[in-house]
Amino acid sequence: MADPSEASDDFFQESSDHASASETDQGSDVTGRKKRMFSKELRCMMYGFGDDQNPYTETVDLLEDLVLDFITDMTLKAMEVGRPGRVQVEDIIFLIRKDSRKYARVKELLMMNEELKKARKAFDEANY
């Protein structure tokens, strides 16, 4: 007859295998940690805003979680506001219209984007 403690060990081993498989499907790497997309950029931004040149990894991870939550939340809201299932610039502007700092920054970035497009077009025309 099998030892009952061996059966429970097998059960827990199977449970952890299933958990790690679902974590991998949700953007985690093989070791079970989440894949970090913006770590390098966030570290540079933190340093630029006065943090240490090498901030704690936990701090960067927390900040990245907050950023990803914000992006996900805004994207889902934008998909509900405009055309269903599609995000457009106007939807984002609509969502942040009451936050004057974000609204001003988005307007500034959009104007800068237009200026860059015009400059590229003029540069391309000058080369041909």
N, C-alpha and C positions, 0 to 999 in steps of 0.2 A: 504494500500500500504506500502511496505517496505521502511525504511529509507535508502537513498543512501549511507550514511556514514557506515551503518552496512554492506552493500554489499561490499564496498571497504575493510572493516576490514576483512571480510571473505576471500576475494581474497588474501590479504597479509598473512593471517594465513595459507592458503593453500600453497602459494609460499614458505613460510619458512619451512613448513612441508616437502615439496619436496626437498628443499635444504639440510635439515638435514639428510634426508634419503640417498641422494647421498653422503654426507660427511661420513656417517657411512660406506657405501660400500667401501670408499677409505681409510680406516684405521683410521677413527676418532672414538672417543668414544662417548657415549651417550650425553655428554654435548657439543659436537661440537668441542672439541679440538682434535688435532692430537694425536695419540698414539705414545709415545716416546719410542724408543727401546733401545737407547744407552745413556740415560741421566746419569745413575749412572757411567758408564765407562768414559764418557766425563768429568764429574765433577772430577773424580779421576785424569784423564790425565791433566786437566787444573791445578789442584792443584800441580801435579808433575812438571809442567812446570812453576810454579811460581805464579799462580793466587791465589785468596783467597780460603780458605777451603770451603766456601759456595758461589760459584759464582752466579751472577744474573741468574734467570731462563731464562730470555730473551736471554742472551748470550749463554747459553747451548742450547736453542732451535734453535738459529741461527746457531750455530756450527753443530748441528745435521742435520739441513736442508742442510747445505753445504756437510756434509759427505754422506748423503743419495743421494743427487744429483750426487756426484762424483761416488758413487758405481753404481747407476743406469746407468749413462752415460758410465762408463767403461764396465759394463755388456752388454749393448746394442751394443757397439762397438765390444766387443769380440765375440758376437753372429754373427756379420757380417763378421768378419775376418776369422775364422776357419770354422768348419763344421756348416752349417746353423742351428740355433736353439739350439746350444750346446756350452757351455763355457768350455775351457780346460786351464790348467795352461800355456801352451805354447802360447795361445792367449793373455793372460794378459801380459806375458813377451814381446811378440811382440809389444804390445801397449805402454809399458813403456820403451822400449829399448833406447830411446833418452834422457830420464830423468835419469841421472846417479845416483842421490840419491835414487830414487825409485827403480831403477834396482838393485843397490847394496843391498838395504834392502830386496827386494824380494829374491834375490839369497841367502842372509844370512839366511832368514827364511826357505827357502826350504832346505838348508843344515842342519839347526838345526832340521827340521822335519825328515830328513833322519837319523840323529844321534839318535833321540828319538825312531824312529822305530827299529833301530838296538839294542838299549839298552833294549827296551821292549821285543824284541825277545830273546835276551840273558838272560834276567831276567826270562822269561817264561820257557825257556829251562832248566835253572838252578833249577827251582822249580819242574820240572817233571822228 
